[in-house]
Amino acid sequence: MKKARKQTTKRTAPATLEWLTAAMRNGRRRIEVLSWKRLASIYYANRPGSRIRKAINAEARRCGYTPRTLLALNAE
């Protein structure tokens, strides 16, 4: 008789502002390294006016984009 394998689902931890703005080993912040598609999914997972949304908006502006344009391009 075979043993039943235990099914586990992999859940990603919710992104926090501290996680996004923390420096990695190479000295760069995650918000600078993540793709715009990933940042868009994090953006939509948080409430309007939250600190995470404000940080993503600021990063988009720092790169010379309007946040609305980037989020529209990366919408799924």
mmCIF file of the N, C-alpha and C atoms, coordinates in Angstrom:
data_MODEL
# 
_entry.id   MODEL 
# 
loop_
_atom_site.group_PDB 
_atom_site.id 
_atom_site.type_symbol 
_atom_site.label_atom_id 
_atom_site.label_alt_id 
_atom_site.label_comp_id 
_atom_site.label_asym_id 
_atom_site.label_entity_id 
_atom_site.label_seq_id 
_atom_site.pdbx_PDB_ins_code 
_atom_site.Cartn_x 
_atom_site.Cartn_y 
_atom_site.Cartn_z 
_atom_site.occupancy 
_atom_site.B_iso_or_equiv 
_atom_site.pdbx_formal_charge 
_atom_site.auth_seq_id 
_atom_site.auth_comp_id 
_atom_site.auth_asym_id 
_atom_site.auth_atom_id 
_atom_site.pdbx_PDB_model_num 
ATOM 1   N N  . MET A 1 1  ? 0.839  -1.177 0.000   1.00 0.00 ? 1  MET A N  1 
ATOM 2   C CA . MET A 1 1  ? 0.000  0.000  0.000   1.00 0.00 ? 1  MET A CA 1 
ATOM 3   C C  . MET A 1 1  ? 0.886  1.242  0.000   1.00 0.00 ? 1  MET A C  1 
ATOM 4   N N  . LYS A 1 2  ? 0.588  2.170  -0.904  1.00 0.00 ? 2  LYS A N  1 
ATOM 5   C CA . LYS A 1 2  ? 1.390  3.390  -1.014  1.00 0.00 ? 2  LYS A CA 1 
ATOM 6   C C  . LYS A 1 2  ? 0.932  4.418  0.001   1.00 0.00 ? 2  LYS A C  1 
ATOM 7   N N  . LYS A 1 3  ? 1.901  5.188  0.459   1.00 0.00 ? 3  LYS A N  1 
ATOM 8   C CA . LYS A 1 3  ? 1.567  6.293  1.358   1.00 0.00 ? 3  LYS A CA 1 
ATOM 9   C C  . LYS A 1 3  ? 1.000  7.445  0.546   1.00 0.00 ? 3  LYS A C  1 
ATOM 10  N N  . ALA A 1 4  ? -0.009 8.076  1.083   1.00 0.00 ? 4  ALA A N  1 
ATOM 11  C CA . ALA A 1 4  ? -0.572 9.249  0.408   1.00 0.00 ? 4  ALA A CA 1 
ATOM 12  C C  . ALA A 1 4  ? 0.362  10.432 0.624   1.00 0.00 ? 4  ALA A C  1 
ATOM 13  N N  . ARG A 1 5  ? 0.624  11.152 -0.453  1.00 0.00 ? 5  ARG A N  1 
ATOM 14  C CA . ARG A 1 5  ? 1.483  12.334 -0.342  1.00 0.00 ? 5  ARG A CA 1 
ATOM 15  C C  . ARG A 1 5  ? 0.673  13.499 0.165   1.00 0.00 ? 5  ARG A C  1 
ATOM 16  N N  . LYS A 1 6  ? 1.286  14.226 1.015   1.00 0.00 ? 6  LYS A N  1 
ATOM 17  C CA . LYS A 1 6  ? 0.632  15.402 1.571   1.00 0.00 ? 6  LYS A CA 1 
ATOM 18  C C  . LYS A 1 6  ? 0.727  16.555 0.575   1.00 0.00 ? 6  LYS A C  1 
ATOM 19  N N  . GLN A 1 7  ? -0.395 17.134 0.221   1.00 0.00 ? 7  GLN A N  1 
ATOM 20  C CA . GLN A 1 7  ? -0.427 18.254 -0.716  1.00 0.00 ? 7  GLN A CA 1 
ATOM 21  C C  . GLN A 1 7  ? -0.217 19.553 0.040   1.00 0.00 ? 7  GLN A C  1 
ATOM 22  N N  . THR A 1 8  ? 0.726  20.318 -0.413  1.00 0.00 ? 8  THR A N  1 
ATOM 23  C CA . THR A 1 8  ? 0.941  21.632 0.184   1.00 0.00 ? 8  THR A CA 1 
ATOM 24  C C  . THR A 1 8  ? 0.872  22.677 -0.918  1.00 0.00 ? 8  THR A C  1 
ATOM 25  N N  . THR A 1 9  ? 0.332  23.799 -0.568  1.00 0.00 ? 9  THR A N  1 
ATOM 26  C CA . THR A 1 9  ? 0.279  24.888 -1.533  1.00 0.00 ? 9  THR A CA 1 
ATOM 27  C C  . THR A 1 9  ? 1.293  25.931 -1.126  1.00 0.00 ? 9  THR A C  1 
ATOM 28  N N  . LYS A 1 10 ? 1.921  26.495 -2.105  1.00 0.00 ? 10 LYS A N  1 
ATOM 29  C CA . LYS A 1 10 ? 2.925  27.510 -1.834  1.00 0.00 ? 10 LYS A CA 1 
ATOM 30  C C  . LYS A 1 10 ? 2.260  28.878 -1.888  1.00 0.00 ? 10 LYS A C  1 
ATOM 31  N N  . ARG A 1 11 ? 2.271  29.570 -0.800  1.00 0.00 ? 11 ARG A N  1 
ATOM 32  C CA . ARG A 1 11 ? 1.701  30.909 -0.746  1.00 0.00 ? 11 ARG A CA 1 
ATOM 33  C C  . ARG A 1 11 ? 2.834  31.908 -0.606  1.00 0.00 ? 11 ARG A C  1 
ATOM 34  N N  . THR A 1 12 ? 2.710  32.980 -1.336  1.00 0.00 ? 12 THR A N  1 
ATOM 35  C CA . THR A 1 12 ? 3.708  34.018 -1.192  1.00 0.00 ? 12 THR A CA 1 
ATOM 36  C C  . THR A 1 12 ? 3.272  34.964 -0.085  1.00 0.00 ? 12 THR A C  1 
ATOM 37  N N  . ALA A 1 13 ? 4.217  35.401 0.673   1.00 0.00 ? 13 ALA A N  1 
ATOM 38  C CA . ALA A 1 13 ? 3.919  36.327 1.754   1.00 0.00 ? 13 ALA A CA 1 
ATOM 39  C C  . ALA A 1 13 ? 3.524  37.675 1.162   1.00 0.00 ? 13 ALA A C  1 
ATOM 40  N N  . PRO A 1 14 ? 2.588  38.352 1.789   1.00 0.00 ? 14 PRO A N  1 
ATOM 41  C CA . PRO A 1 14 ? 2.206  39.672 1.265   1.00 0.00 ? 14 PRO A CA 1 
ATOM 42  C C  . PRO A 1 14 ? 3.372  40.650 1.372   1.00 0.00 ? 14 PRO A C  1 
ATOM 43  N N  . ALA A 1 15 ? 3.512  41.443 0.343   1.00 0.00 ? 15 ALA A N  1 
ATOM 44  C CA . ALA A 1 15 ? 4.603  42.414 0.325   1.00 0.00 ? 15 ALA A CA 1 
ATOM 45  C C  . ALA A 1 15 ? 4.288  43.560 1.277   1.00 0.00 ? 15 ALA A C  1 
ATOM 46  N N  . THR A 1 16 ? 5.259  43.912 2.071   1.00 0.00 ? 16 THR A N  1 
ATOM 47  C CA . THR A 1 16 ? 5.094  45.043 2.969   1.00 0.00 ? 16 THR A CA 1 
ATOM 48  C C  . THR A 1 16 ? 5.980  46.179 2.484   1.00 0.00 ? 16 THR A C  1 
ATOM 49  N N  . LEU A 1 17 ? 5.725  47.343 2.994   1.00 0.00 ? 17 LEU A N  1 
ATOM 50  C CA . LEU A 1 17 ? 6.529  48.499 2.606   1.00 0.00 ? 17 LEU A CA 1 
ATOM 51  C C  . LEU A 1 17 ? 7.990  48.291 2.995   1.00 0.00 ? 17 LEU A C  1 
ATOM 52  N N  . GLU A 1 18 ? 8.219  47.709 4.161   1.00 0.00 ? 18 GLU A N  1 
ATOM 53  C CA . GLU A 1 18 ? 9.587  47.465 4.613   1.00 0.00 ? 18 GLU A CA 1 
ATOM 54  C C  . GLU A 1 18 ? 10.294 46.492 3.676   1.00 0.00 ? 18 GLU A C  1 
ATOM 55  N N  . TRP A 1 19 ? 9.567  45.458 3.208   1.00 0.00 ? 19 TRP A N  1 
ATOM 56  C CA . TRP A 1 19 ? 10.149 44.476 2.302   1.00 0.00 ? 19 TRP A CA 1 
ATOM 57  C C  . TRP A 1 19 ? 10.496 45.122 0.964   1.00 0.00 ? 19 TRP A C  1 
ATOM 58  N N  . LEU A 1 20 ? 9.592  45.966 0.452   1.00 0.00 ? 20 LEU A N  1 
ATOM 59  C CA . LEU A 1 20 ? 9.822  46.615 -0.841  1.00 0.00 ? 20 LEU A CA 1 
ATOM 60  C C  . LEU A 1 20 ? 11.005 47.581 -0.808  1.00 0.00 ? 20 LEU A C  1 
ATOM 61  N N  . THR A 1 21 ? 11.156 48.298 0.295   1.00 0.00 ? 21 THR A N  1 
ATOM 62  C CA . THR A 1 21 ? 12.181 49.338 0.350   1.00 0.00 ? 21 THR A CA 1 
ATOM 63  C C  . THR A 1 21 ? 13.483 48.879 1.003   1.00 0.00 ? 21 THR A C  1 
ATOM 64  N N  . ALA A 1 22 ? 13.539 47.639 1.470   1.00 0.00 ? 22 ALA A N  1 
ATOM 65  C CA . ALA A 1 22 ? 14.753 47.130 2.106   1.00 0.00 ? 22 ALA A CA 1 
ATOM 66  C C  . ALA A 1 22 ? 15.829 46.863 1.052   1.00 0.00 ? 22 ALA A C  1 
ATOM 67  N N  . ALA A 1 23 ? 17.060 47.103 1.423   1.00 0.00 ? 23 ALA A N  1 
ATOM 68  C CA . ALA A 1 23 ? 18.181 46.840 0.520   1.00 0.00 ? 23 ALA A CA 1 
ATOM 69  C C  . ALA A 1 23 ? 18.504 45.347 0.538   1.00 0.00 ? 23 ALA A C  1 
ATOM 70  N N  . MET A 1 24 ? 18.750 44.816 -0.639  1.00 0.00 ? 24 MET A N  1 
ATOM 71  C CA . MET A 1 24 ? 19.130 43.411 -0.745  1.00 0.00 ? 24 MET A CA 1 
ATOM 72  C C  . MET A 1 24 ? 20.636 43.296 -0.557  1.00 0.00 ? 24 MET A C  1 
ATOM 73  N N  . ARG A 1 25 ? 21.173 42.101 -0.762  1.00 0.00 ? 25 ARG A N  1 
ATOM 74  C CA . ARG A 1 25 ? 22.606 41.898 -0.572  1.00 0.00 ? 25 ARG A CA 1 
ATOM 75  C C  . ARG A 1 25 ? 23.458 42.735 -1.523  1.00 0.00 ? 25 ARG A C  1 
ATOM 76  N N  . ASN A 1 26 ? 22.918 42.982 -2.710  1.00 0.00 ? 26 ASN A N  1 
ATOM 77  C CA . ASN A 1 26 ? 23.692 43.755 -3.685  1.00 0.00 ? 26 ASN A CA 1 
ATOM 78  C C  . ASN A 1 26 ? 23.538 45.262 -3.476  1.00 0.00 ? 26 ASN A C  1 
ATOM 79  N N  . GLY A 1 27 ? 22.784 45.667 -2.453  1.00 0.00 ? 27 GLY A N  1 
ATOM 80  C CA . GLY A 1 27 ? 22.654 47.079 -2.123  1.00 0.00 ? 27 GLY A CA 1 
ATOM 81  C C  . GLY A 1 27 ? 21.504 47.800 -2.808  1.00 0.00 ? 27 GLY A C  1 
ATOM 82  N N  . ARG A 1 28 ? 20.795 47.113 -3.703  1.00 0.00 ? 28 ARG A N  1 
ATOM 83  C CA . ARG A 1 28 ? 19.664 47.732 -4.397  1.00 0.00 ? 28 ARG A CA 1 
ATOM 84  C C  . ARG A 1 28 ? 18.357 47.393 -3.696  1.00 0.00 ? 28 ARG A C  1 
ATOM 85  N N  . ARG A 1 29 ? 17.418 48.317 -3.770  1.00 0.00 ? 29 ARG A N  1 
ATOM 86  C CA . ARG A 1 29 ? 16.110 48.089 -3.161  1.00 0.00 ? 29 ARG A CA 1 
ATOM 87  C C  . ARG A 1 29 ? 15.266 47.191 -4.056  1.00 0.00 ? 29 ARG A C  1 
ATOM 88  N N  . ARG A 1 30 ? 14.389 46.383 -3.445  1.00 0.00 ? 30 ARG A N  1 
ATOM 89  C CA . ARG A 1 30 ? 13.541 45.478 -4.219  1.00 0.00 ? 30 ARG A CA 1 
ATOM 90  C C  . ARG A 1 30 ? 12.615 46.234 -5.158  1.00 0.00 ? 30 ARG A C  1 
ATOM 91  N N  . ILE A 1 31 ? 12.152 47.384 -4.728  1.00 0.00 ? 31 ILE A N  1 
ATOM 92  C CA . ILE A 1 31 ? 11.242 48.160 -5.566  1.00 0.00 ? 31 ILE A CA 1 
ATOM 93  C C  . ILE A 1 31 ? 11.936 48.586 -6.860  1.00 0.00 ? 31 ILE A C  1 
ATOM 94  N N  . GLU A 1 32 ? 13.257 48.684 -6.865  1.00 0.00 ? 32 GLU A N  1 
ATOM 95  C CA . GLU A 1 32 ? 14.016 49.030 -8.068  1.00 0.00 ? 32 GLU A CA 1 
ATOM 96  C C  . GLU A 1 32 ? 14.237 47.823 -8.967  1.00 0.00 ? 32 GLU A C  1 
ATOM 97  N N  . VAL A 1 33 ? 14.212 46.628 -8.401  1.00 0.00 ? 33 VAL A N  1 
ATOM 98  C CA . VAL A 1 33 ? 14.581 45.422 -9.128  1.00 0.00 ? 33 VAL A CA 1 
ATOM 99  C C  . VAL A 1 33 ? 13.369 44.661 -9.671  1.00 0.00 ? 33 VAL A C  1 
ATOM 100 N N  . LEU A 1 34 ? 12.253 44.709 -8.966  1.00 0.00 ? 34 LEU A N  1 
ATOM 101 C CA . LEU A 1 34 ? 11.080 43.953 -9.393  1.00 0.00 ? 34 LEU A CA 1 
ATOM 102 C C  . LEU A 1 34 ? 10.533 44.475 -10.712 1.00 0.00 ? 34 LEU A C  1 
ATOM 103 N N  . SER A 1 35 ? 9.909  43.590 -11.469 1.00 0.00 ? 35 SER A N  1 
ATOM 104 C CA . SER A 1 35 ? 9.327  43.995 -12.750 1.00 0.00 ? 35 SER A CA 1 
ATOM 105 C C  . SER A 1 35 ? 8.090  44.845 -12.508 1.00 0.00 ? 35 SER A C  1 
ATOM 106 N N  . TRP A 1 36 ? 7.732  45.625 -13.518 1.00 0.00 ? 36 TRP A N  1 
ATOM 107 C CA . TRP A 1 36 ? 6.543  46.467 -13.384 1.00 0.00 ? 36 TRP A CA 1 
ATOM 108 C C  . TRP A 1 36 ? 5.293  45.611 -13.271 1.00 0.00 ? 36 TRP A C  1 
ATOM 109 N N  . LYS A 1 37 ? 5.316  44.440 -13.881 1.00 0.00 ? 37 LYS A N  1 
ATOM 110 C CA . LYS A 1 37 ? 4.165  43.537 -13.781 1.00 0.00 ? 37 LYS A CA 1 
ATOM 111 C C  . LYS A 1 37 ? 3.966  43.080 -12.337 1.00 0.00 ? 37 LYS A C  1 
ATOM 112 N N  . ARG A 1 38 ? 5.058  42.733 -11.672 1.00 0.00 ? 38 ARG A N  1 
ATOM 113 C CA . ARG A 1 38 ? 4.984  42.313 -10.263 1.00 0.00 ? 38 ARG A CA 1 
ATOM 114 C C  . ARG A 1 38 ? 4.568  43.488 -9.373  1.00 0.00 ? 38 ARG A C  1 
ATOM 115 N N  . LEU A 1 39 ? 5.119  44.672 -9.648  1.00 0.00 ? 39 LEU A N  1 
ATOM 116 C CA . LEU A 1 39 ? 4.743  45.848 -8.872  1.00 0.00 ? 39 LEU A CA 1 
ATOM 117 C C  . LEU A 1 39 ? 3.268  46.197 -9.079  1.00 0.00 ? 39 LEU A C  1 
ATOM 118 N N  . ALA A 1 40 ? 2.757  45.980 -10.296 1.00 0.00 ? 40 ALA A N  1 
ATOM 119 C CA . ALA A 1 40 ? 1.338  46.248 -10.560 1.00 0.00 ? 40 ALA A CA 1 
ATOM 120 C C  . ALA A 1 40 ? 0.458  45.296 -9.754  1.00 0.00 ? 40 ALA A C  1 
ATOM 121 N N  . SER A 1 41 ? 0.847  44.027 -9.655  1.00 0.00 ? 41 SER A N  1 
ATOM 122 C CA . SER A 1 41 ? 0.042  43.081 -8.869  1.00 0.00 ? 41 SER A CA 1 
ATOM 123 C C  . SER A 1 41 ? 0.078  43.431 -7.382  1.00 0.00 ? 41 SER A C  1 
ATOM 124 N N  . ILE A 1 42 ? 1.228  43.885 -6.893  1.00 0.00 ? 42 ILE A N  1 
ATOM 125 C CA . ILE A 1 42 ? 1.330  44.328 -5.498  1.00 0.00 ? 42 ILE A CA 1 
ATOM 126 C C  . ILE A 1 42 ? 0.474  45.578 -5.295  1.00 0.00 ? 42 ILE A C  1 
ATOM 127 N N  . TYR A 1 43 ? 0.513  46.474 -6.275  1.00 0.00 ? 43 TYR A N  1 
ATOM 128 C CA . TYR A 1 43 ? -0.258 47.721 -6.205  1.00 0.00 ? 43 TYR A CA 1 
ATOM 129 C C  . TYR A 1 43 ? -1.746 47.432 -6.070  1.00 0.00 ? 43 TYR A C  1 
ATOM 130 N N  . TYR A 1 44 ? -2.256 46.548 -6.928  1.00 0.00 ? 44 TYR A N  1 
ATOM 131 C CA . TYR A 1 44 ? -3.691 46.254 -6.909  1.00 0.00 ? 44 TYR A CA 1 
ATOM 132 C C  . TYR A 1 44 ? -4.106 45.430 -5.693  1.00 0.00 ? 44 TYR A C  1 
ATOM 133 N N  . ALA A 1 45 ? -3.163 44.749 -5.037  1.00 0.00 ? 45 ALA A N  1 
ATOM 134 C CA . ALA A 1 45 ? -3.484 43.949 -3.858  1.00 0.00 ? 45 ALA A CA 1 
ATOM 135 C C  . ALA A 1 45 ? -3.607 44.795 -2.598  1.00 0.00 ? 45 ALA A C  1 
ATOM 136 N N  . ASN A 1 46 ? -3.244 46.064 -2.680  1.00 0.00 ? 46 ASN A N  1 
ATOM 137 C CA . ASN A 1 46 ? -3.290 46.937 -1.507  1.00 0.00 ? 46 ASN A CA 1 
ATOM 138 C C  . ASN A 1 46 ? -4.363 47.999 -1.659  1.00 0.00 ? 46 ASN A C  1 
ATOM 139 N N  . ARG A 1 47 ? -4.750 48.567 -0.530  1.00 0.00 ? 47 ARG A N  1 
ATOM 140 C CA . ARG A 1 47 ? -5.823 49.571 -0.514  1.00 0.00 ? 47 ARG A CA 1 
ATOM 141 C C  . ARG A 1 47 ? -5.384 50.895 -1.120  1.00 0.00 ? 47 ARG A C  1 
ATOM 142 N N  . PRO A 1 48 ? -6.328 51.627 -1.701  1.00 0.00 ? 48 PRO A N  1 
ATOM 143 C CA . PRO A 1 48 ? -6.007 52.962 -2.223  1.00 0.00 ? 48 PRO A CA 1 
ATOM 144 C C  . PRO A 1 48 ? -5.494 53.879 -1.112  1.00 0.00 ? 48 PRO A C  1 
ATOM 145 N N  . GLY A 1 49 ? -4.467 54.619 -1.413  1.00 0.00 ? 49 GLY A N  1 
ATOM 146 C CA . GLY A 1 49 ? -3.902 55.548 -0.447  1.00 0.00 ? 49 GLY A CA 1 
ATOM 147 C C  . GLY A 1 49 ? -2.935 54.920 0.537   1.00 0.00 ? 49 GLY A C  1 
ATOM 148 N N  . SER A 1 50 ? -2.678 53.602 0.395   1.00 0.00 ? 50 SER A N  1 
ATOM 149 C CA . SER A 1 50 ? -1.765 52.945 1.336   1.00 0.00 ? 50 SER A CA 1 
ATOM 150 C C  . SER A 1 50 ? -0.326 53.373 1.044   1.00 0.00 ? 50 SER A C  1 
ATOM 151 N N  . ARG A 1 51 ? 0.542  53.145 2.000   1.00 0.00 ? 51 ARG A N  1 
ATOM 152 C CA . ARG A 1 51 ? 1.941  53.539 1.856   1.00 0.00 ? 51 ARG A CA 1 
ATOM 153 C C  . ARG A 1 51 ? 2.633  52.758 0.745   1.00 0.00 ? 51 ARG A C  1 
ATOM 154 N N  . ILE A 1 52 ? 2.213  51.512 0.529   1.00 0.00 ? 52 ILE A N  1 
ATOM 155 C CA . ILE A 1 52 ? 2.808  50.709 -0.542  1.00 0.00 ? 52 ILE A CA 1 
ATOM 156 C C  . ILE A 1 52 ? 2.465  51.306 -1.898  1.00 0.00 ? 52 ILE A C  1 
ATOM 157 N N  . ARG A 1 53 ? 1.203  51.686 -2.082  1.00 0.00 ? 53 ARG A N  1 
ATOM 158 C CA . ARG A 1 53 ? 0.801  52.303 -3.355  1.00 0.00 ? 53 ARG A CA 1 
ATOM 159 C C  . ARG A 1 53 ? 1.541  53.618 -3.582  1.00 0.00 ? 53 ARG A C  1 
ATOM 160 N N  . LYS A 1 54 ? 1.707  54.392 -2.533  1.00 0.00 ? 54 LYS A N  1 
ATOM 161 C CA . LYS A 1 54 ? 2.428  55.657 -2.660  1.00 0.00 ? 54 LYS A CA 1 
ATOM 162 C C  . LYS A 1 54 ? 3.883  55.422 -3.039  1.00 0.00 ? 54 LYS A C  1 
ATOM 163 N N  . ALA A 1 55 ? 4.501  54.373 -2.482  1.00 0.00 ? 55 ALA A N  1 
ATOM 164 C CA . ALA A 1 55 ? 5.898  54.059 -2.802  1.00 0.00 ? 55 ALA A CA 1 
ATOM 165 C C  . ALA A 1 55 ? 6.040  53.625 -4.261  1.00 0.00 ? 55 ALA A C  1 
ATOM 166 N N  . ILE A 1 56 ? 5.091  52.834 -4.759  1.00 0.00 ? 56 ILE A N  1 
ATOM 167 C CA . ILE A 1 56 ? 5.141  52.394 -6.154  1.00 0.00 ? 56 ILE A CA 1 
ATOM 168 C C  . ILE A 1 56 ? 4.917  53.580 -7.085  1.00 0.00 ? 56 ILE A C  1 
ATOM 169 N N  . ASN A 1 57 ? 3.998  54.467 -6.730  1.00 0.00 ? 57 ASN A N  1 
ATOM 170 C CA . ASN A 1 57 ? 3.783  55.685 -7.521  1.00 0.00 ? 57 ASN A CA 1 
ATOM 171 C C  . ASN A 1 57 ? 5.048  56.534 -7.567  1.00 0.00 ? 57 ASN A C  1 
ATOM 172 N N  . ALA A 1 58 ? 5.709  56.675 -6.429  1.00 0.00 ? 58 ALA A N  1 
ATOM 173 C CA . ALA A 1 58 ? 6.934  57.477 -6.370  1.00 0.00 ? 58 ALA A CA 1 
ATOM 174 C C  . ALA A 1 58 ? 8.039  56.850 -7.215  1.00 0.00 ? 58 ALA A C  1 
ATOM 175 N N  . GLU A 1 59 ? 8.137  55.528 -7.199  1.00 0.00 ? 59 GLU A N  1 
ATOM 176 C CA . GLU A 1 59 ? 9.150  54.846 -8.001  1.00 0.00 ? 59 GLU A CA 1 
ATOM 177 C C  . GLU A 1 59 ? 8.873  55.026 -9.492  1.00 0.00 ? 59 GLU A C  1 
ATOM 178 N N  . ALA A 1 60 ? 7.620  54.959 -9.881  1.00 0.00 ? 60 ALA A N  1 
ATOM 179 C CA . ALA A 1 60 ? 7.264  55.169 -11.291 1.00 0.00 ? 60 ALA A CA 1 
ATOM 180 C C  . ALA A 1 60 ? 7.635  56.584 -11.723 1.00 0.00 ? 60 ALA A C  1 
ATOM 181 N N  . ARG A 1 61 ? 7.339  57.555 -10.882 1.00 0.00 ? 61 ARG A N  1 
ATOM 182 C CA . ARG A 1 61 ? 7.686  58.946 -11.209 1.00 0.00 ? 61 ARG A CA 1 
ATOM 183 C C  . ARG A 1 61 ? 9.203  59.144 -11.255 1.00 0.00 ? 61 ARG A C  1 
ATOM 184 N N  . ARG A 1 62 ? 9.921  58.479 -10.371 1.00 0.00 ? 62 ARG A N  1 
ATOM 185 C CA . ARG A 1 62 ? 11.384 58.580 -10.345 1.00 0.00 ? 62 ARG A CA 1 
ATOM 186 C C  . ARG A 1 62 ? 11.983 58.055 -11.653 1.00 0.00 ? 62 ARG A C  1 
ATOM 187 N N  . CYS A 1 63 ? 11.329 57.044 -12.228 1.00 0.00 ? 63 CYS A N  1 
ATOM 188 C CA . CYS A 1 63 ? 11.798 56.474 -13.492 1.00 0.00 ? 63 CYS A CA 1 
ATOM 189 C C  . CYS A 1 63 ? 11.292 57.243 -14.710 1.00 0.00 ? 63 CYS A C  1 
ATOM 190 N N  . GLY A 1 64 ? 10.492 58.273 -14.489 1.00 0.00 ? 64 GLY A N  1 
ATOM 191 C CA . GLY A 1 64 ? 10.029 59.104 -15.585 1.00 0.00 ? 64 GLY A CA 1 
ATOM 192 C C  . GLY A 1 64 ? 8.698  58.695 -16.186 1.00 0.00 ? 64 GLY A C  1 
ATOM 193 N N  . TYR A 1 65 ? 7.967  57.837 -15.507 1.00 0.00 ? 65 TYR A N  1 
ATOM 194 C CA . TYR A 1 65 ? 6.673  57.383 -16.002 1.00 0.00 ? 65 TYR A CA 1 
ATOM 195 C C  . TYR A 1 65 ? 5.555  57.927 -15.126 1.00 0.00 ? 65 TYR A C  1 
ATOM 196 N N  . THR A 1 66 ? 4.363  57.973 -15.678 1.00 0.00 ? 66 THR A N  1 
ATOM 197 C CA . THR A 1 66 ? 3.205  58.253 -14.825 1.00 0.00 ? 66 THR A CA 1 
ATOM 198 C C  . THR A 1 66 ? 2.716  56.905 -14.321 1.00 0.00 ? 66 THR A C  1 
ATOM 199 N N  . PRO A 1 67 ? 2.326  56.822 -13.061 1.00 0.00 ? 67 PRO A N  1 
ATOM 200 C CA . PRO A 1 67 ? 1.868  55.544 -12.517 1.00 0.00 ? 67 PRO A CA 1 
ATOM 201 C C  . PRO A 1 67 ? 0.697  54.961 -13.301 1.00 0.00 ? 67 PRO A C  1 
ATOM 202 N N  . ARG A 1 68 ? -0.198 55.806 -13.763 1.00 0.00 ? 68 ARG A N  1 
ATOM 203 C CA . ARG A 1 68 ? -1.372 55.336 -14.495 1.00 0.00 ? 68 ARG A CA 1 
ATOM 204 C C  . ARG A 1 68 ? -0.977 54.611 -15.791 1.00 0.00 ? 68 ARG A C  1 
ATOM 205 N N  . THR A 1 69 ? 0.014  55.133 -16.475 1.00 0.00 ? 69 THR A N  1 
ATOM 206 C CA . THR A 1 69 ? 0.485  54.519 -17.711 1.00 0.00 ? 69 THR A CA 1 
ATOM 207 C C  . THR A 1 69 ? 1.068  53.135 -17.459 1.00 0.00 ? 69 THR A C  1 
ATOM 208 N N  . LEU A 1 70 ? 1.931  53.023 -16.460 1.00 0.00 ? 70 LEU A N  1 
ATOM 209 C CA . LEU A 1 70 ? 2.564  51.741 -16.157 1.00 0.00 ? 70 LEU A CA 1 
ATOM 210 C C  . LEU A 1 70 ? 1.554  50.692 -15.730 1.00 0.00 ? 70 LEU A C  1 
ATOM 211 N N  . LEU A 1 71 ? 0.616  51.079 -14.899 1.00 0.00 ? 71 LEU A N  1 
ATOM 212 C CA . LEU A 1 71 ? -0.370 50.128 -14.421 1.00 0.00 ? 71 LEU A CA 1 
ATOM 213 C C  . LEU A 1 71 ? -1.294 49.691 -15.553 1.00 0.00 ? 71 LEU A C  1 
ATOM 214 N N  . ALA A 1 72 ? -1.599 50.567 -16.472 1.00 0.00 ? 72 ALA A N  1 
ATOM 215 C CA . ALA A 1 72 ? -2.446 50.203 -17.619 1.00 0.00 ? 72 ALA A CA 1 
ATOM 216 C C  . ALA A 1 72 ? -1.711 49.242 -18.543 1.00 0.00 ? 72 ALA A C  1 
ATOM 217 N N  . LEU A 1 73 ? -0.404 49.441 -18.731 1.00 0.00 ? 73 LEU A N  1 
ATOM 218 C CA . LEU A 1 73 ? 0.369  48.568 -19.596 1.00 0.00 ? 73 LEU A CA 1 
ATOM 219 C C  . LEU A 1 73 ? 0.545  47.172 -19.012 1.00 0.00 ? 73 LEU A C  1 
ATOM 220 N N  . ASN A 1 74 ? 0.560  47.082 -17.685 1.00 0.00 ? 74 ASN A N  1 
ATOM 221 C CA . ASN A 1 74 ? 0.826  45.794 -17.023 1.00 0.00 ? 74 ASN A CA 1 
ATOM 222 C C  . ASN A 1 74 ? -0.428 45.160 -16.439 1.00 0.00 ? 74 ASN A C  1 
ATOM 223 N N  . ALA A 1 75 ? -1.586 45.628 -16.809 1.00 0.00 ? 75 ALA A N  1 
ATOM 224 C CA . ALA A 1 75 ? -2.834 45.050 -16.310 1.00 0.00 ? 75 ALA A CA 1 
ATOM 225 C C  . ALA A 1 75 ? -3.021 43.668 -16.926 1.00 0.00 ? 75 ALA A C  1 
ATOM 226 N N  . GLU A 1 76 ? -3.555 42.777 -16.123 1.00 0.00 ? 76 GLU A N  1 
ATOM 227 C CA . GLU A 1 76 ? -3.815 41.429 -16.634 1.00 0.00 ? 76 GLU A CA 1 
ATOM 228 C C  . GLU A 1 76 ? -5.277 41.207 -16.813 1.00 0.00 ? 76 GLU A C  1 
# 
